[in-house]
Amino acid sequence: MDLMERVAEFEGRKKSGMTTSDRVTSSREVKALILEINEIYKETQEVELMDIMKRLTVLKKKIEKRLKGNPTA
């Protein structure tokens, strides 16, 4: 499957109602996608790739924020 197809599939995936295991898997998958895109970006310096990495990073942060939970006082 093409890298951009995998990105589109990941972004289109339902994020609500995920189990902890699903969140861990998604976090690892999005990290791998970002790293793959970064390798291509290093060679081409395309602005579109940077925008995709930024969008994926926002999704990754949301997933990881939910994994870590809220600290209790």
N, C-alpha and C positions, 0 to 999 in steps of 0.2 A: 504494500500500500504506500502511496506517495506521502511524503512528510506533511504537505499542506492538507491532504485529505484527513490525515490523522489529527491534525490540529483542529480542523473544522468539526470532526466527529467528537473530539473531546469538548470543545466549546459548546456544542449542541446537546451534550449529555445532561440529563436531569441531575441537579446537585442536591435537591432536598430529599430528605428521608434516607440518607446514606448511613450505613452502619460504620462503626469505627474502622473495621477492616476495609470497607470500601474507600473511606477517606485516606487511609494509609496507602492503599494501592493507587488511588488517584493522585495523591501528592507525589509519589515516586514516578508515576507516568508523566505528569506534567513537568517534573524536574528533568526527566530524560528528553522530553520534547524541547524544552528551553535550551538544553545543552547542545542538542543536534542543530537547532536553528542558529545558535551562537557560533558553531564551527563554520557554518556556511556564511554567516554575517562577517566573520573575520576576513574572509576572502573577498566578498563582494561589496561590503559596506552599503547594502541596500536599505533604504529608510523603511520600506515595507516590513522587512524582517525585524527591525527594531520595534516597530509598532506591534507586531505579533508577539514578540517576547514580552513587551510591557503588559499586554492584555493577559497573557498566560501567567505572568508573575502576580497580577492582581488576583486571579483565580486561585493560584497556589497559596497566597497569603490568607485568603478567606478560608480555604480548606484547613490550613495549619492552625489558624486562630481557633477554629472549632475543635480541632484535635486537642489543643492545649487546654482549652476550657477557661473559665473565669476563675481567677484566684479568689479564695474566700478570706474574709477579714477576720 
